[in-house]
Amino acid sequence: MEESSRFITIDNWLFEVKTVRASRIGNNKNQPTATANCNMNGDTIYVDGLLTRDNQEFSKSDFLSFYKFCKQMKVESCSFHRYQHGGSISKDIKVSAIDKMKKI
C-alpha cells in the first residue's frame, strides 16, 4: 500500500484518515461561519452536514478549498450534500474533471 497523507504508519500501526470536520473561519476564530463533515470511503469524499451561517453562500473559493483538500487526500471524486432554501441538494464532482478544466 502506498503511504499518502491519508495513511500514517507509526510503529506497527497503520492509521487511516476516514472522517474530517471542516470549519470555515472568519474574523472571529471562535465562531465558524460554515461547517461540514467529510467522510472518506475508497476514492470518494462524502461531504454532508454542510451548513453556512445565516444562509451565506458556499462560494467558488470555498469549493476550491474542498478541491485542494480532495487533491491532498488523493481521492477521485467528491459528493456534496446540503440543505439550502428548504430543499435537499446533491452534487457529485470528479476531481480529475476539474484538473482538465483548470488546464484550459
Jmol script that loads the backbone (N, CA, C; Angstrom):
load data "model"
ATOM      1  N   MET A   1       0.843  -1.174   0.000  1.00  0.00           N
ATOM      2  CA  MET A   1       0.000   0.000   0.000  1.00  0.00           C
ATOM      3  C   MET A   1       0.890   1.240   0.000  1.00  0.00           C
ATOM      4  N   GLU A   2       0.590   2.173  -0.890  1.00  0.00           N
ATOM      5  CA  GLU A   2       1.360   3.411  -0.970  1.00  0.00           C
ATOM      6  C   GLU A   2       0.932   4.333   0.162  1.00  0.00           C
ATOM      7  N   GLU A   3       1.909   4.833   0.917  1.00  0.00           N
ATOM      8  CA  GLU A   3       1.587   5.737   2.012  1.00  0.00           C
ATOM      9  C   GLU A   3       1.337   7.122   1.456  1.00  0.00           C
ATOM     10  N   SER A   4       0.262   7.717   1.876  1.00  0.00           N
ATOM     11  CA  SER A   4      -0.077   9.074   1.456  1.00  0.00           C
ATOM     12  C   SER A   4      -0.496   9.854   2.688  1.00  0.00           C
ATOM     13  N   SER A   5      -1.041  11.045   2.472  1.00  0.00           N
ATOM     14  CA  SER A   5      -1.474  11.848   3.606  1.00  0.00           C
ATOM     15  C   SER A   5      -2.678  11.223   4.302  1.00  0.00           C
ATOM     16  N   ARG A   6      -3.328  10.247   3.680  1.00  0.00           N
ATOM     17  CA  ARG A   6      -4.463   9.552   4.303  1.00  0.00           C
ATOM     18  C   ARG A   6      -4.024   8.394   5.182  1.00  0.00           C
ATOM     19  N   PHE A   7      -2.820   7.917   4.974  1.00  0.00           N
ATOM     20  CA  PHE A   7      -2.328   6.760   5.714  1.00  0.00           C
ATOM     21  C   PHE A   7      -1.036   7.129   6.422  1.00  0.00           C
ATOM     22  N   ILE A   8      -0.986   6.883   7.716  1.00  0.00           N
ATOM     23  CA  ILE A   8       0.188   7.215   8.510  1.00  0.00           C
ATOM     24  C   ILE A   8       0.597   5.972   9.295  1.00  0.00           C
ATOM     25  N   THR A   9       1.838   5.571   9.150  1.00  0.00           N
ATOM     26  CA  THR A   9       2.336   4.417   9.885  1.00  0.00           C
ATOM     27  C   THR A   9       3.158   4.899  11.080  1.00  0.00           C
ATOM     28  N   ILE A  10       2.781   4.416  12.252  1.00  0.00           N
ATOM     29  CA  ILE A  10       3.524   4.697  13.476  1.00  0.00           C
ATOM     30  C   ILE A  10       3.730   3.358  14.168  1.00  0.00           C
ATOM     31  N   ASP A  11       5.006   3.004  14.330  1.00  0.00           N
ATOM     32  CA  ASP A  11       5.369   1.704  14.893  1.00  0.00           C
ATOM     33  C   ASP A  11       4.706   0.610  14.058  1.00  0.00           C
ATOM     34  N   ASN A  12       3.944  -0.274  14.673  1.00  0.00           N
ATOM     35  CA  ASN A  12       3.310  -1.329  13.884  1.00  0.00           C
ATOM     36  C   ASN A  12       1.813  -1.060  13.680  1.00  0.00           C
ATOM     37  N   TRP A  13       1.422   0.225  13.719  1.00  0.00           N
ATOM     38  CA  TRP A  13       0.043   0.628  13.479  1.00  0.00           C
ATOM     39  C   TRP A  13      -0.046   1.441  12.198  1.00  0.00           C
ATOM     40  N   LEU A  14      -1.086   1.162  11.409  1.00  0.00           N
ATOM     41  CA  LEU A  14      -1.401   1.951  10.221  1.00  0.00           C
ATOM     42  C   LEU A  14      -2.679   2.735  10.513  1.00  0.00           C
ATOM     43  N   PHE A  15      -2.562   4.044  10.545  1.00  0.00           N
ATOM     44  CA  PHE A  15      -3.712   4.909  10.801  1.00  0.00           C
ATOM     45  C   PHE A  15      -4.223   5.432   9.470  1.00  0.00           C
ATOM     46  N   GLU A  16      -5.550   5.353   9.279  1.00  0.00           N
ATOM     47  CA  GLU A  16      -6.171   5.841   8.050  1.00  0.00           C
ATOM     48  C   GLU A  16      -7.154   6.946   8.407  1.00  0.00           C
ATOM     49  N   VAL A  17      -7.021   8.090   7.751  1.00  0.00           N
ATOM     50  CA  VAL A  17      -7.945   9.198   7.963  1.00  0.00           C
ATOM     51  C   VAL A  17      -9.254   8.842   7.257  1.00  0.00           C
ATOM     52  N   LYS A  18     -10.347   8.787   8.002  1.00  0.00           N
ATOM     53  CA  LYS A  18     -11.649   8.424   7.443  1.00  0.00           C
ATOM     54  C   LYS A  18     -12.690   9.530   7.598  1.00  0.00           C
ATOM     55  N   THR A  19     -12.564  10.336   8.652  1.00  0.00           N
ATOM     56  CA  THR A  19     -13.558  11.370   8.927  1.00  0.00           C
ATOM     57  C   THR A  19     -12.848  12.665   9.276  1.00  0.00           C
ATOM     58  N   VAL A  20     -13.353  13.757   8.704  1.00  0.00           N
ATOM     59  CA  VAL A  20     -12.782  15.077   8.954  1.00  0.00           C
ATOM     60  C   VAL A  20     -13.923  16.055   9.203  1.00  0.00           C
ATOM     61  N   ARG A  21     -13.751  16.909  10.150  1.00  0.00           N
ATOM     62  CA  ARG A  21     -14.695  18.003  10.390  1.00  0.00           C
ATOM     63  C   ARG A  21     -14.029  19.266   9.880  1.00  0.00           C
ATOM     64  N   ALA A  22     -14.682  19.949   8.967  1.00  0.00           N
ATOM     65  CA  ALA A  22     -14.129  21.169   8.374  1.00  0.00           C
ATOM     66  C   ALA A  22     -14.915  22.378   8.874  1.00  0.00           C
ATOM     67  N   SER A  23     -14.208  23.451   9.161  1.00  0.00           N
ATOM     68  CA  SER A  23     -14.839  24.704   9.607  1.00  0.00           C
ATOM     69  C   SER A  23     -14.243  25.861   8.839  1.00  0.00           C
ATOM     70  N   ARG A  24     -15.112  26.706   8.295  1.00  0.00           N
ATOM     71  CA  ARG A  24     -14.641  27.939   7.647  1.00  0.00           C
ATOM     72  C   ARG A  24     -14.586  28.995   8.733  1.00  0.00           C
ATOM     73  N   ILE A  25     -13.417  29.598   8.886  1.00  0.00           N
ATOM     74  CA  ILE A  25     -13.254  30.583   9.950  1.00  0.00           C
ATOM     75  C   ILE A  25     -13.294  31.988   9.375  1.00  0.00           C
ATOM     76  N   GLY A  26     -13.889  32.869  10.109  1.00  0.00           N
ATOM     77  CA  GLY A  26     -13.965  34.269   9.712  1.00  0.00           C
ATOM     78  C   GLY A  26     -13.078  35.103  10.601  1.00  0.00           C
ATOM     79  N   ASN A  27     -13.501  36.310  10.867  1.00  0.00           N
ATOM     80  CA  ASN A  27     -12.718  37.219  11.702  1.00  0.00           C
ATOM     81  C   ASN A  27     -12.639  36.737  13.142  1.00  0.00           C
ATOM     82  N   ASN A  28     -13.734  36.166  13.642  1.00  0.00           N
ATOM     83  CA  ASN A  28     -13.753  35.640  15.000  1.00  0.00           C
ATOM     84  C   ASN A  28     -13.484  34.139  14.926  1.00  0.00           C
ATOM     85  N   LYS A  29     -12.287  33.733  15.228  1.00  0.00           N
ATOM     86  CA  LYS A  29     -11.868  32.339  15.061  1.00  0.00           C
ATOM     87  C   LYS A  29     -12.639  31.372  15.959  1.00  0.00           C
ATOM     88  N   ASN A  30     -13.341  31.900  16.980  1.00  0.00           N
ATOM     89  CA  ASN A  30     -14.111  31.045  17.885  1.00  0.00           C
ATOM     90  C   ASN A  30     -15.496  30.708  17.344  1.00  0.00           C
ATOM     91  N   GLN A  31     -15.944  31.419  16.301  1.00  0.00           N
ATOM     92  CA  GLN A  31     -17.265  31.181  15.734  1.00  0.00           C
ATOM     93  C   GLN A  31     -17.139  30.925  14.239  1.00  0.00           C
ATOM     94  N   PRO A  32     -17.155  29.648  13.823  1.00  0.00           N
ATOM     95  CA  PRO A  32     -17.037  29.355  12.394  1.00  0.00           C
ATOM     96  C   PRO A  32     -18.228  29.900  11.617  1.00  0.00           C
ATOM     97  N   THR A  33     -17.982  30.286  10.367  1.00  0.00           N
ATOM     98  CA  THR A  33     -19.051  30.793   9.504  1.00  0.00           C
ATOM     99  C   THR A  33     -19.658  29.680   8.654  1.00  0.00           C
ATOM    100  N   ALA A  34     -19.023  28.507   8.652  1.00  0.00           N
ATOM    101  CA  ALA A  34     -19.568  27.340   7.951  1.00  0.00           C
ATOM    102  C   ALA A  34     -18.892  26.088   8.512  1.00  0.00           C
ATOM    103  N   THR A  35     -19.610  24.965   8.460  1.00  0.00           N
ATOM    104  CA  THR A  35     -19.047  23.692   8.896  1.00  0.00           C
ATOM    105  C   THR A  35     -19.484  22.590   7.936  1.00  0.00           C
ATOM    106  N   ALA A  36     -18.698  21.519   7.904  1.00  0.00           N
ATOM    107  CA  ALA A  36     -19.038  20.362   7.077  1.00  0.00           C
ATOM    108  C   ALA A  36     -18.396  19.124   7.682  1.00  0.00           C
ATOM    109  N   ASN A  37     -19.039  18.006   7.481  1.00  0.00           N
ATOM    110  CA  ASN A  37     -18.471  16.710   7.844  1.00  0.00           C
ATOM    111  C   ASN A  37     -18.020  16.040   6.555  1.00  0.00           C
ATOM    112  N   CYS A  38     -16.811  15.508   6.557  1.00  0.00           N
ATOM    113  CA  CYS A  38     -16.252  14.838   5.382  1.00  0.00           C
ATOM    114  C   CYS A  38     -15.929  13.400   5.757  1.00  0.00           C
ATOM    115  N   ASN A  39     -16.533  12.460   5.049  1.00  0.00           N
ATOM    116  CA  ASN A  39     -16.282  11.039   5.288  1.00  0.00           C
ATOM    117  C   ASN A  39     -15.639  10.457   4.040  1.00  0.00           C
ATOM    118  N   MET A  40     -14.537   9.757   4.218  1.00  0.00           N
ATOM    119  CA  MET A  40     -13.810   9.179   3.095  1.00  0.00           C
ATOM    120  C   MET A  40     -14.058   7.687   3.025  1.00  0.00           C
ATOM    121  N   ASN A  41     -14.399   7.237   1.830  1.00  0.00           N
ATOM    122  CA  ASN A  41     -14.613   5.819   1.593  1.00  0.00           C
ATOM    123  C   ASN A  41     -14.022   5.500   0.221  1.00  0.00           C
ATOM    124  N   GLY A  42     -12.969   4.707   0.210  1.00  0.00           N
ATOM    125  CA  GLY A  42     -12.307   4.399  -1.060  1.00  0.00           C
ATOM    126  C   GLY A  42     -11.740   5.644  -1.681  1.00  0.00           C
ATOM    127  N   ASP A  43     -12.120   5.917  -2.920  1.00  0.00           N
ATOM    128  CA  ASP A  43     -11.583   7.091  -3.617  1.00  0.00           C
ATOM    129  C   ASP A  43     -12.592   8.245  -3.676  1.00  0.00           C
ATOM    130  N   THR A  44     -13.540   8.269  -2.737  1.00  0.00           N
ATOM    131  CA  THR A  44     -14.562   9.315  -2.710  1.00  0.00           C
ATOM    132  C   THR A  44     -14.644   9.953  -1.335  1.00  0.00           C
ATOM    133  N   ILE A  45     -14.812  11.274  -1.341  1.00  0.00           N
ATOM    134  CA  ILE A  45     -15.107  12.014  -0.118  1.00  0.00           C
ATOM    135  C   ILE A  45     -16.571  12.408  -0.179  1.00  0.00           C
ATOM    136  N   TYR A  46     -17.296  12.101   0.878  1.00  0.00           N
ATOM    137  CA  TYR A  46     -18.695  12.487   1.005  1.00  0.00           C
ATOM    138  C   TYR A  46     -18.778  13.662   1.969  1.00  0.00           C
ATOM    139  N   VAL A  47     -19.245  14.795   1.473  1.00  0.00           N
ATOM    140  CA  VAL A  47     -19.369  15.997   2.293  1.00  0.00           C
ATOM    141  C   VAL A  47     -20.847  16.154   2.625  1.00  0.00           C
ATOM    142  N   ASP A  48     -21.161  16.017   3.909  1.00  0.00           N
ATOM    143  CA  ASP A  48     -22.550  16.194   4.317  1.00  0.00           C
ATOM    144  C   ASP A  48     -22.595  17.094   5.537  1.00  0.00           C
ATOM    145  N   GLY A  49     -23.778  17.455   5.919  1.00  0.00           N
ATOM    146  CA  GLY A  49     -23.908  18.360   7.051  1.00  0.00           C
ATOM    147  C   GLY A  49     -23.279  19.707   6.764  1.00  0.00           C
ATOM    148  N   LEU A  50     -23.240  20.098   5.491  1.00  0.00           N
ATOM    149  CA  LEU A  50     -22.644  21.379   5.094  1.00  0.00           C
ATOM    150  C   LEU A  50     -23.609  22.500   5.471  1.00  0.00           C
ATOM    151  N   LEU A  51     -23.210  23.269   6.451  1.00  0.00           N
ATOM    152  CA  LEU A  51     -24.050  24.359   6.946  1.00  0.00           C
ATOM    153  C   LEU A  51     -23.273  25.665   6.899  1.00  0.00           C
ATOM    154  N   THR A  52     -23.933  26.702   6.437  1.00  0.00           N
ATOM    155  CA  THR A  52     -23.333  28.031   6.462  1.00  0.00           C
ATOM    156  C   THR A  52     -24.166  28.909   7.385  1.00  0.00           C
ATOM    157  N   ARG A  53     -23.507  29.835   7.976  1.00  0.00           N
ATOM    158  CA  ARG A  53     -24.159  30.731   8.929  1.00  0.00           C
ATOM    159  C   ARG A  53     -25.034  31.734   8.181  1.00  0.00           C
ATOM    160  N   ASP A  54     -26.229  31.945   8.674  1.00  0.00           N
ATOM    161  CA  ASP A  54     -27.157  32.943   8.106  1.00  0.00           C
ATOM    162  C   ASP A  54     -27.374  32.738   6.603  1.00  0.00           C
ATOM    163  N   ASN A  55     -27.406  31.471   6.158  1.00  0.00           N
ATOM    164  CA  ASN A  55     -27.608  31.129   4.742  1.00  0.00           C
ATOM    165  C   ASN A  55     -26.593  31.788   3.810  1.00  0.00           C
ATOM    166  N   GLN A  56     -25.362  31.964   4.305  1.00  0.00           N
ATOM    167  CA  GLN A  56     -24.308  32.504   3.446  1.00  0.00           C
ATOM    168  C   GLN A  56     -24.063  31.552   2.283  1.00  0.00           C
ATOM    169  N   GLU A  57     -23.571  32.086   1.214  1.00  0.00           N
ATOM    170  CA  GLU A  57     -23.275  31.297   0.021  1.00  0.00           C
ATOM    171  C   GLU A  57     -22.063  30.395   0.258  1.00  0.00           C
ATOM    172  N   PHE A  58     -22.126  29.181  -0.305  1.00  0.00           N
ATOM    173  CA  PHE A  58     -20.948  28.308  -0.404  1.00  0.00           C
ATOM    174  C   PHE A  58     -20.289  28.729  -1.702  1.00  0.00           C
ATOM    175  N   SER A  59     -19.242  29.525  -1.605  1.00  0.00           N
ATOM    176  CA  SER A  59     -18.682  30.240  -2.753  1.00  0.00           C
ATOM    177  C   SER A  59     -17.733  29.380  -3.591  1.00  0.00           C
ATOM    178  N   LYS A  60     -17.334  29.937  -4.718  1.00  0.00           N
ATOM    179  CA  LYS A  60     -16.342  29.285  -5.573  1.00  0.00           C
ATOM    180  C   LYS A  60     -15.033  29.101  -4.807  1.00  0.00           C
ATOM    181  N   SER A  61     -14.676  30.078  -4.013  1.00  0.00           N
ATOM    182  CA  SER A  61     -13.472  29.988  -3.195  1.00  0.00           C
ATOM    183  C   SER A  61     -13.579  28.838  -2.191  1.00  0.00           C
ATOM    184  N   ASP A  62     -14.767  28.674  -1.590  1.00  0.00           N
ATOM    185  CA  ASP A  62     -15.000  27.557  -0.668  1.00  0.00           C
ATOM    186  C   ASP A  62     -14.840  26.230  -1.412  1.00  0.00           C
ATOM    187  N   PHE A  63     -15.459  26.152  -2.589  1.00  0.00           N
ATOM    188  CA  PHE A  63     -15.380  24.930  -3.390  1.00  0.00           C
ATOM    189  C   PHE A  63     -13.926  24.591  -3.719  1.00  0.00           C
ATOM    190  N   LEU A  64     -13.141  25.598  -4.090  1.00  0.00           N
ATOM    191  CA  LEU A  64     -11.737  25.359  -4.436  1.00  0.00           C
ATOM    192  C   LEU A  64     -10.940  24.870  -3.231  1.00  0.00           C
ATOM    193  N   SER A  65     -11.302  25.304  -2.039  1.00  0.00           N
ATOM    194  CA  SER A  65     -10.642  24.789  -0.830  1.00  0.00           C
ATOM    195  C   SER A  65     -10.921  23.298  -0.670  1.00  0.00           C
ATOM    196  N   PHE A  66     -12.163  22.878  -0.917  1.00  0.00           N
ATOM    197  CA  PHE A  66     -12.500  21.458  -0.831  1.00  0.00           C
ATOM    198  C   PHE A  66     -11.811  20.678  -1.949  1.00  0.00           C
ATOM    199  N   TYR A  67     -11.695  21.273  -3.135  1.00  0.00           N
ATOM    200  CA  TYR A  67     -10.974  20.639  -4.239  1.00  0.00           C
ATOM    201  C   TYR A  67      -9.516  20.383  -3.838  1.00  0.00           C
ATOM    202  N   LYS A  68      -8.870  21.379  -3.247  1.00  0.00           N
ATOM    203  CA  LYS A  68      -7.477  21.223  -2.811  1.00  0.00           C
ATOM    204  C   LYS A  68      -7.361  20.128  -1.751  1.00  0.00           C
ATOM    205  N   PHE A  69      -8.344  20.058  -0.861  1.00  0.00           N
ATOM    206  CA  PHE A  69      -8.357  19.004   0.146  1.00  0.00           C
ATOM    207  C   PHE A  69      -8.480  17.633  -0.515  1.00  0.00           C
ATOM    208  N   CYS A  70      -9.352  17.518  -1.510  1.00  0.00           N
ATOM    209  CA  CYS A  70      -9.515  16.254  -2.245  1.00  0.00           C
ATOM    210  C   CYS A  70      -8.207  15.843  -2.908  1.00  0.00           C
ATOM    211  N   LYS A  71      -7.526  16.799  -3.511  1.00  0.00           N
ATOM    212  CA  LYS A  71      -6.235  16.507  -4.152  1.00  0.00           C
ATOM    213  C   LYS A  71      -5.227  16.020  -3.114  1.00  0.00           C
ATOM    214  N   GLN A  72      -5.182  16.676  -1.974  1.00  0.00           N
ATOM    215  CA  GLN A  72      -4.229  16.303  -0.931  1.00  0.00           C
ATOM    216  C   GLN A  72      -4.533  14.909  -0.386  1.00  0.00           C
ATOM    217  N   MET A  73      -5.811  14.559  -0.294  1.00  0.00           N
ATOM    218  CA  MET A  73      -6.203  13.245   0.212  1.00  0.00           C
ATOM    219  C   MET A  73      -6.166  12.170  -0.884  1.00  0.00           C
ATOM    220  N   LYS A  74      -5.838  12.570  -2.110  1.00  0.00           N
ATOM    221  CA  LYS A  74      -5.696  11.657  -3.257  1.00  0.00           C
ATOM    222  C   LYS A  74      -6.963  10.856  -3.524  1.00  0.00           C
ATOM    223  N   VAL A  75      -8.094  11.578  -3.611  1.00  0.00           N
ATOM    224  CA  VAL A  75      -9.354  10.943  -3.959  1.00  0.00           C
ATOM    225  C   VAL A  75      -9.753  11.364  -5.366  1.00  0.00           C
ATOM    226  N   GLU A  76     -10.627  10.583  -5.984  1.00  0.00           N
ATOM    227  CA  GLU A  76     -11.040  10.823  -7.366  1.00  0.00           C
ATOM    228  C   GLU A  76     -12.336  11.619  -7.484  1.00  0.00           C
ATOM    229  N   SER A  77     -13.196  11.522  -6.465  1.00  0.00           N
ATOM    230  CA  SER A  77     -14.476  12.220  -6.568  1.00  0.00           C
ATOM    231  C   SER A  77     -14.922  12.752  -5.214  1.00  0.00           C
ATOM    232  N   CYS A  78     -15.834  13.715  -5.295  1.00  0.00           N
ATOM    233  CA  CYS A  78     -16.378  14.342  -4.101  1.00  0.00           C
ATOM    234  C   CYS A  78     -17.886  14.448  -4.283  1.00  0.00           C
ATOM    235  N   SER A  79     -18.618  14.051  -3.272  1.00  0.00           N
ATOM    236  CA  SER A  79     -20.078  14.107  -3.302  1.00  0.00           C
ATOM    237  C   SER A  79     -20.542  15.071  -2.211  1.00  0.00           C
ATOM    238  N   PHE A  80     -21.163  16.188  -2.637  1.00  0.00           N
ATOM    239  CA  PHE A  80     -21.656  17.198  -1.703  1.00  0.00           C
ATOM    240  C   PHE A  80     -23.140  16.982  -1.462  1.00  0.00           C
ATOM    241  N   HIS A  81     -23.564  17.109  -0.221  1.00  0.00           N
ATOM    242  CA  HIS A  81     -24.983  17.064   0.104  1.00  0.00           C
ATOM    243  C   HIS A  81     -25.266  18.137   1.137  1.00  0.00           C
ATOM    244  N   ARG A  82     -26.270  18.971   0.839  1.00  0.00           N
ATOM    245  CA  ARG A  82     -26.643  20.010   1.800  1.00  0.00           C
ATOM    246  C   ARG A  82     -28.092  20.392   1.633  1.00  0.00           C
ATOM    247  N   TYR A  83     -28.629  21.036   2.651  1.00  0.00           N
ATOM    248  CA  TYR A  83     -29.967  21.600   2.595  1.00  0.00           C
ATOM    249  C   TYR A  83     -29.824  23.091   2.392  1.00  0.00           C
ATOM    250  N   GLN A  84     -30.540  23.588   1.388  1.00  0.00           N
ATOM    251  CA  GLN A  84     -30.447  25.015   1.086  1.00  0.00           C
ATOM    252  C   GLN A  84     -31.808  25.496   0.615  1.00  0.00           C
ATOM    253  N   HIS A  85     -32.246  26.601   1.143  1.00  0.00           N
ATOM    254  CA  HIS A  85     -33.535  27.187   0.772  1.00  0.00           C
ATOM    255  C   HIS A  85     -34.664  26.166   0.896  1.00  0.00           C
ATOM    256  N   GLY A  86     -34.631  25.373   1.968  1.00  0.00           N
ATOM    257  CA  GLY A  86     -35.694  24.429   2.249  1.00  0.00           C
ATOM    258  C   GLY A  86     -35.668  23.141   1.442  1.00  0.00           C
ATOM    259  N   GLY A  87     -34.642  22.942   0.615  1.00  0.00           N
ATOM    260  CA  GLY A  87     -34.568  21.729  -0.196  1.00  0.00           C
ATOM    261  C   GLY A  87     -33.227  21.035  -0.082  1.00  0.00           C
ATOM    262  N   SER A  88     -33.220  19.773  -0.461  1.00  0.00           N
ATOM    263  CA  SER A  88     -32.002  18.963  -0.436  1.00  0.00           C
ATOM    264  C   SER A  88     -31.285  19.082  -1.780  1.00  0.00           C
ATOM    265  N   ILE A  89     -29.996  19.353  -1.728  1.00  0.00           N
ATOM    266  CA  ILE A  89     -29.187  19.496  -2.944  1.00  0.00           C
ATOM    267  C   ILE A  89     -28.015  18.528  -2.872  1.00  0.00           C
ATOM    268  N   SER A  90     -27.788  17.765  -3.941  1.00  0.00           N
ATOM    269  CA  SER A  90     -26.635  16.860  -4.033  1.00  0.00           C
ATOM    270  C   SER A  90     -25.871  17.155  -5.302  1.00  0.00           C
ATOM    271  N   LYS A  91     -24.551  17.108  -5.211  1.00  0.00           N
ATOM    272  CA  LYS A  91     -23.684  17.298  -6.378  1.00  0.00           C
ATOM    273  C   LYS A  91     -22.544  16.303  -6.291  1.00  0.00           C
ATOM    274  N   ASP A  92     -22.297  15.592  -7.383  1.00  0.00           N
ATOM    275  CA  ASP A  92     -21.167  14.677  -7.471  1.00  0.00           C
ATOM    276  C   ASP A  92     -20.154  15.272  -8.442  1.00  0.00           C
ATOM    277  N   ILE A  93     -18.913  15.360  -8.008  1.00  0.00           N
ATOM    278  CA  ILE A  93     -17.874  16.015  -8.794  1.00  0.00           C
ATOM    279  C   ILE A  93     -16.676  15.096  -8.940  1.00  0.00           C
ATOM    280  N   LYS A  94     -16.168  14.974 -10.154  1.00  0.00           N
ATOM    281  CA  LYS A  94     -14.944  14.212 -10.422  1.00  0.00           C
ATOM    282  C   LYS A  94     -13.764  15.168 -10.312  1.00  0.00           C
ATOM    283  N   VAL A  95     -12.826  14.856  -9.461  1.00  0.00           N
ATOM    284  CA  VAL A  95     -11.665  15.716  -9.228  1.00  0.00           C
ATOM    285  C   VAL A  95     -10.840  15.837 -10.509  1.00  0.00           C
ATOM    286  N   SER A  96     -10.694  14.745 -11.242  1.00  0.00           N
ATOM    287  CA  SER A  96      -9.910  14.769 -12.479  1.00  0.00           C
ATOM    288  C   SER A  96     -10.547  15.678 -13.524  1.00  0.00           C
ATOM    289  N   ALA A  97     -11.855  15.811 -13.536  1.00  0.00           N
ATOM    290  CA  ALA A  97     -12.522  16.700 -14.487  1.00  0.00           C
ATOM    291  C   ALA A  97     -12.174  18.149 -14.198  1.00  0.00           C
ATOM    292  N   ILE A  98     -12.020  18.497 -12.936  1.00  0.00           N
ATOM    293  CA  ILE A  98     -11.632  19.865 -12.560  1.00  0.00           C
ATOM    294  C   ILE A  98     -10.192  20.100 -12.983  1.00  0.00           C
ATOM    295  N   ASP A  99      -9.325  19.095 -12.834  1.00  0.00           N
ATOM    296  CA  ASP A  99      -7.932  19.225 -13.278  1.00  0.00           C
ATOM    297  C   ASP A  99      -7.895  19.580 -14.765  1.00  0.00           C
ATOM    298  N   LYS A 100      -8.704  18.913 -15.560  1.00  0.00           N
ATOM    299  CA  LYS A 100      -8.741  19.177 -17.012  1.00  0.00           C
ATOM    300  C   LYS A 100      -9.256  20.574 -17.300  1.00  0.00           C
ATOM    301  N   MET A 101     -10.276  21.032 -16.559  1.00  0.00           N
ATOM    302  CA  MET A 101     -10.830  22.358 -16.775  1.00  0.00           C
ATOM    303  C   MET A 101      -9.808  23.428 -16.426  1.00  0.00           C
ATOM    304  N   LYS A 102      -8.998  23.206 -15.408  1.00  0.00           N
ATOM    305  CA  LYS A 102      -8.010  24.190 -14.988  1.00  0.00           C
ATOM    306  C   LYS A 102      -6.922  24.387 -16.043  1.00  0.00           C
ATOM    307  N   LYS A 103      -6.706  23.358 -16.887  1.00  0.00           N
ATOM    308  CA  LYS A 103      -5.669  23.450 -17.915  1.00  0.00           C
ATOM    309  C   LYS A 103      -6.132  24.214 -19.144  1.00  0.00           C
ATOM    310  N   ILE A 104      -7.447  24.414 -19.268  1.00  0.00           N
ATOM    311  CA  ILE A 104      -7.997  25.102 -20.456  1.00  0.00           C
ATOM    312  C   ILE A 104      -7.785  26.591 -20.347  1.00  0.00           C
TER     313      ILE A 104
END
end "model"
wireframe off; spacefill off
backbone 0.3
color backbone group
